[in-house]
Amino acid sequence: MSASTNPSPSATEVASEDARQQIKLLTCKEDAYSGVIVEIDEPMDSTSFVLRLKASILQWKQQGKKGVWIKLPIELVNLAEPLVKERFWYHHAEPKYIMFVYWIPEGPNTIPANASHQIGVGAFVVNDKKEVLVVQEKSGLLRRKGAWKFPTGVVNQGEDICAAVVREVKEETGVASEFVEVLAFRQNHKAFFGKSDLFFLCMLRPVSSNIVIDETEIEAAQWMPFEEYSAQSSVQNSKLLKYMSNVCRAKIDGHYAGFAHVPTNSLSDQRKRYLYLNAGGLERSNSL
């Protein structure tokens, strides 16, 4: 990311060195890139905040710090205007806070841009009879057109792809399933509120067959022979859906290898992490 240089405040703006030493600096922690992160957690008026901010920036500059991140909780939004006036800019916002950033050194900054992708999942749930689970939604591009589609949804924050697609199928259709593989993915730009979009087509194995739809989102759901699903005009007339259908058919016929989820967390780290890879190829080489 590149932006114009933000000039740091001079010593005269904060008064003398002795006076600055009497100003309570903002509490911060260092990040891994020679920057600091400040989490504002106490109410304060704009005047005292600006004095503390300027004094803090001068010290960080002397320490050779680069990026300044200020996490401002929504209840202290009165400090947003002073930050903007001090040449901070918005980086991103979440329901409970706004993140501001500032670049101390002269020259272009290297602060990374805000993460800009939404992640979606589509579920290819196929049973032993080569029937696929399909739905008709109450909203979306195919609503009220009689077209059947795979269950789809959006990955929640902090949720793994393999868990999200299983959850979406259960919520929409009542069918319990097991994640098998990622078969393909698509990248799309200027989608939801101008964000980019990543969509993962996943194969799942059903562990139940009874359908109980979520009537707030789904008009209907059923098990359908795969060839009947694939023959729909909505599939055949869409280059994307036709490619996806061909991938699913190749997988059913045993001619396509997707990406399984392999746990990568260590014994000392209990957080789940997965690497999606072609496990079959590694198994054949005795590397997994």
DOLUMNU-758475 format. One line per 4 residues: number of its first residue (from 1); their letters; for each residue z, y, x of C-alpha. Coordinates in Angstrom, 2 decimals, always signed. Each point is the difference from the previous one (the first is absolute). Layout:
<pts>
NUM> A> Z,Y,X ~ ...
</pts>
This chain:
<pts>
1> MSAS> +0.00,+0.00,+0.00 ~ -0.85,+3.44,+1.32 ~ +1.39,+3.36,-1.06 ~ +0.47,+3.44,+1.46
5> TNPS> +2.95,+0.59,+2.29 ~ +3.26,+1.08,-1.61 ~ +1.58,+2.66,+2.23 ~ +3.66,-0.71,+0.65
9> PSAT> +2.50,+2.76,-0.81 ~ +1.00,+2.18,+2.91 ~ +3.55,+0.51,+1.19 ~ +0.07,+3.48,-1.51
13> EVAS> -0.58,-1.47,-3.42 ~ +3.25,-1.89,+0.25 ~ +1.80,+2.76,+1.95 ~ +1.61,-0.58,+3.37
17> EDAR> +0.77,-3.32,+1.68 ~ +3.71,+0.56,-0.59 ~ -0.59,+0.68,-3.67 ~ -2.15,-3.11,-0.33
21> QQIK> +2.77,-2.13,+1.40 ~ +2.14,+1.06,-2.95 ~ -2.63,-1.21,-2.49 ~ +0.47,-3.52,-1.29
25> LLTC> -3.15,-1.90,+0.88 ~ -1.65,-2.35,-2.44 ~ +1.04,-3.63,+0.39 ~ -2.90,-2.16,+1.12
29> KEDA> -0.93,-3.35,+1.46 ~ -2.77,-0.70,+2.48 ~ -3.08,-1.94,-0.97 ~ -2.04,-2.25,+2.28
33> YSGV> -2.60,+2.68,+0.77 ~ +2.01,+2.83,+1.60 ~ +0.69,+1.57,-3.36 ~ +3.01,+0.53,-2.23
37> IVEI> +0.79,-0.91,-3.59 ~ +2.29,+2.22,-2.06 ~ +1.44,-1.15,-3.31 ~ +1.42,+2.98,-1.88
41> DEPM> +3.04,-1.22,-1.91 ~ +2.03,+3.13,-0.72 ~ -0.68,+3.03,-2.21 ~ -0.53,+3.29,+1.84
45> DSTS> -1.49,+3.40,-0.69 ~ -3.41,+0.94,+1.35 ~ +1.28,+2.54,+2.54 ~ +2.45,-2.32,+1.76
49> FVLR> -2.50,-2.84,-0.16 ~ -2.71,+2.04,+1.76 ~ +2.42,+1.06,+2.74 ~ +1.03,-3.60,+0.61
53> LKAS> -3.63,-1.12,-0.13 ~ -1.21,+2.55,+2.57 ~ +2.91,-0.71,+2.34 ~ -0.65,-3.72,-0.29
57> ILQW> -3.72,+0.35,+0.73 ~ +0.75,+2.01,+3.14 ~ +2.30,-2.72,+1.24 ~ -2.46,-2.75,-0.83
61> KQQG> -2.69,+1.94,+1.85 ~ +2.24,+0.23,+3.08 ~ +0.56,-3.76,-0.26 ~ -3.74,-0.65,-0.02
65> KKGV> -0.14,-1.22,-3.59 ~ -3.31,+0.04,-1.83 ~ -0.10,-0.81,-3.70 ~ +2.73,+1.08,-2.41
69> WIKL> +0.40,-1.93,-3.24 ~ +2.23,+1.49,-2.70 ~ +0.84,-2.19,-2.97 ~ +0.95,+2.30,-2.85
73> PIEL> +1.66,-1.61,-3.05 ~ -1.31,+1.16,-3.33 ~ +3.31,+1.63,-0.94 ~ -0.33,+2.39,+2.97
77> VNLA> -3.49,+1.16,-0.92 ~ +1.17,+3.62,+0.43 ~ -0.51,-0.55,+3.74 ~ -3.68,-0.93,-0.40
81> EPLV> -1.24,+3.60,-0.03 ~ +1.90,+0.99,+3.20 ~ -1.44,-3.05,+1.76 ~ -3.55,+0.98,-0.97
85> KERF> +0.62,+3.56,+1.16 ~ +1.15,-1.41,+3.36 ~ -3.39,-1.70,+0.25 ~ +1.06,-3.52,-0.94
89> WYHH> -2.49,-1.86,-2.16 ~ +0.20,-2.76,-2.59 ~ -0.56,-3.49,+1.36 ~ +0.80,-2.15,-3.03
93> AEPK> +2.22,-0.18,-3.06 ~ +1.92,-2.78,-1.73 ~ +1.94,+0.11,-3.29 ~ +3.22,+1.10,+1.71
97> YIMF> -1.13,+2.04,+3.02 ~ -2.70,+2.08,+1.67 ~ -0.81,-0.49,+3.69 ~ -0.90,+3.10,+2.04
101> VYWI> -1.35,-0.01,+3.55 ~ -0.32,+2.46,+2.86 ~ -1.67,-0.26,+3.41 ~ +1.79,+1.73,+2.88
105> PEGP> -2.40,-0.20,+3.02 ~ -3.07,+2.15,+0.35 ~ -3.30,-1.65,-0.81 ~ -1.10,-2.53,-2.65
109> NTIP> +2.75,-2.17,-1.47 ~ +0.05,-3.80,-0.05 ~ +2.10,-0.44,-3.13 ~ -1.54,-2.89,-2.00
113> ANAS> -1.45,+0.74,-3.41 ~ +1.80,-1.16,-3.11 ~ -0.68,-3.60,-0.99 ~ -2.78,+0.32,-2.51
117> HQIG> -0.63,-3.44,-1.44 ~ +0.88,-1.70,-3.25 ~ +0.03,-3.81,+0.18 ~ -1.25,-2.11,-2.88
121> VGAF> -0.20,-3.75,-0.52 ~ -2.19,-2.29,-2.08 ~ +1.01,-3.56,-0.87 ~ -2.42,-2.92,+0.10
125> VVND> +2.22,-2.61,-1.67 ~ -1.83,-3.32,-0.22 ~ +1.34,-3.33,-1.28 ~ -1.04,-3.60,+0.68
129> KKEV> -2.59,+0.16,-2.78 ~ -1.76,+2.90,+1.77 ~ +1.13,+2.31,-2.76 ~ +0.96,+3.56,+0.91
133> LVVQ> +2.61,+2.21,-1.59 ~ -1.70,+3.06,-1.53 ~ +1.16,+2.94,-2.07 ~ -1.30,+2.79,-2.17
137> EKSG> +1.89,+3.23,+0.65 ~ +0.91,+2.75,-2.47 ~ -1.05,+2.67,+2.51 ~ -2.42,+0.35,+2.89
141> LLRR> -3.78,+0.03,+0.34 ~ -0.50,-3.31,-1.83 ~ +2.26,+0.67,-3.01 ~ -1.45,-0.82,-3.40
145> KGAW> -3.17,-1.41,+1.57 ~ +0.83,-3.67,-0.48 ~ -0.05,-0.62,+3.74 ~ +2.43,-2.37,+1.69
149> KFPT> +1.39,+0.83,+3.44 ~ +2.52,-1.24,+2.53 ~ +3.56,+1.35,-0.32 ~ +0.43,+3.05,+2.21
153> GVVN> +2.74,+2.42,+0.95 ~ +1.45,+2.36,+2.58 ~ +2.35,-0.96,+2.84 ~ +3.40,+1.69,-0.27
157> QGED> +1.49,+1.90,+2.91 ~ +1.53,-2.46,+2.48 ~ -1.62,-3.01,-1.70 ~ -2.10,-2.61,+1.79
161> ICAA> -3.51,-0.73,-1.23 ~ +0.81,-3.68,-0.48 ~ +3.03,+0.84,-2.16 ~ -1.68,+2.78,-1.96
165> VVRE> -2.90,-2.10,-1.25 ~ +2.33,-2.78,-1.17 ~ +2.13,+2.58,-1.83 ~ -3.00,+1.63,-1.68
169> VKEE> -1.27,-3.33,-1.34 ~ +3.43,-0.87,-1.36 ~ +0.48,+3.41,-1.62 ~ -3.42,+0.12,-1.63
173> TGVA> -0.46,-3.61,-1.09 ~ +3.33,-1.82,+0.31 ~ -1.60,-2.53,+2.35 ~ +2.06,-0.90,+3.08
177> SEFV> -2.05,-0.49,+3.15 ~ +0.09,-0.48,+3.77 ~ -1.87,+2.15,+2.48 ~ -2.66,-1.91,+1.96
181> EVLA> -2.23,+2.44,+1.91 ~ -1.57,+3.42,+0.23 ~ -3.69,-0.68,-0.60 ~ -1.47,+3.46,+0.56
185> FRQN> +0.84,+3.68,-0.14 ~ -1.76,+3.23,-0.90 ~ +0.52,+3.56,+1.19 ~ -0.83,+2.87,-2.34
189> HKAF> +0.42,+3.75,+0.46 ~ +0.70,+3.00,-2.24 ~ +1.60,-2.19,-2.64 ~ +3.44,+0.62,-1.57
193> FGKS> +0.79,+3.76,+0.47 ~ -2.47,+0.08,+2.88 ~ +1.76,-2.79,+1.88 ~ -1.75,-2.88,+1.68
197> DLFF> +0.45,-3.43,-1.49 ~ +0.35,-3.46,+1.53 ~ -0.53,-2.92,-2.37 ~ +0.81,-3.60,+0.98
201> LCML> -1.51,-2.96,-1.84 ~ +2.54,-2.82,+0.18 ~ -0.12,-3.67,-0.95 ~ +3.01,-1.43,-1.83
205> RPVS> +0.98,-3.49,-1.12 ~ +1.55,-0.17,-3.50 ~ +3.32,-1.82,-0.39 ~ +0.05,+0.54,-3.76
209> SNIV> -2.79,+0.27,-2.56 ~ +1.54,+1.50,-3.14 ~ -1.20,+3.54,-0.63 ~ +2.28,+2.72,-1.37
213> IDET> -1.73,+3.38,+0.33 ~ +1.55,+3.39,+0.59 ~ -1.17,+1.67,-3.21 ~ +0.47,+3.50,+1.39
217> EIEA> -2.75,-0.55,+2.59 ~ -1.95,-3.12,-0.93 ~ -2.16,-0.53,-3.08 ~ -0.56,-3.71,+0.63
221> AQWM> +0.15,-2.68,+2.70 ~ -1.33,-3.53,+0.35 ~ -1.03,-2.77,+2.36 ~ -3.79,+0.07,+0.33
225> PFEE> -2.44,-2.28,+1.85 ~ -0.92,+1.79,+3.19 ~ -3.74,-0.23,-0.65 ~ +0.49,+1.67,-3.39
229> YSAQ> +1.92,+2.84,+1.62 ~ -2.63,+0.40,+2.71 ~ -2.89,+0.06,-2.50 ~ +1.31,+3.11,-1.82
233> SSVQ> -2.32,+2.98,+0.10 ~ +2.93,+2.15,+1.18 ~ +0.17,-2.19,+3.12 ~ -3.70,-0.51,+0.58
237> NSKL> -0.81,+3.71,-0.39 ~ +2.68,+1.14,+2.46 ~ -0.76,-0.47,+3.70 ~ +3.73,-0.01,+0.80
241> LKYM> +1.01,-2.49,-2.70 ~ -2.95,-2.23,+0.80 ~ +0.97,-0.15,+3.68 ~ +3.57,-0.79,-1.01
245> SNVC> -1.22,-2.72,-2.34 ~ -2.14,-1.53,+2.77 ~ +2.99,-0.01,+2.35 ~ +2.13,-1.75,-2.63
249> RAKI> -2.70,-2.58,-0.68 ~ -0.36,-0.72,+3.72 ~ +3.76,-0.43,+0.23 ~ +0.04,-2.45,-2.90
253> DGHY> -2.78,-1.99,+1.65 ~ +1.83,-0.10,+3.33 ~ -2.50,+2.18,+1.85 ~ +2.17,+3.05,+0.58
257> AGFA> +3.22,+0.58,+1.93 ~ +2.31,+2.85,-0.95 ~ +3.08,+1.47,+1.65 ~ +3.37,-1.66,-0.52
261> HVPT> +3.30,+1.85,+0.42 ~ +1.97,-1.03,+3.08 ~ +3.60,+1.27,+0.39 ~ +0.49,+2.00,+3.22
265> NSLS> +3.61,+1.21,-0.28 ~ +2.42,-1.11,+2.74 ~ +3.45,-1.56,-0.37 ~ +1.59,+3.36,+0.79
269> DQRK> -2.10,+1.82,-2.59 ~ +0.44,-1.25,-3.55 ~ -2.66,+2.28,-1.48 ~ -3.04,-1.94,-1.15
273> RYLY> -3.22,+0.74,+1.83 ~ -3.29,-1.83,-0.34 ~ -3.17,-0.31,+2.01 ~ -3.02,-0.92,-2.12
277> LNAG> -2.31,-2.30,+1.94 ~ -2.33,-2.98,-0.17 ~ +2.72,-2.59,+0.54 ~ -2.41,-2.95,-0.19
281> GLER> -1.83,+1.04,+3.14 ~ +3.25,+0.33,+1.93 ~ +1.30,-3.32,-1.26 ~ -3.15,-1.72,+1.27
285> SNSL> +0.59,+1.53,+3.43 ~ +3.71,-0.99,-0.07 ~ +0.98,+3.64,+0.50 ~ +2.08,+0.55,-3.15
</pts>
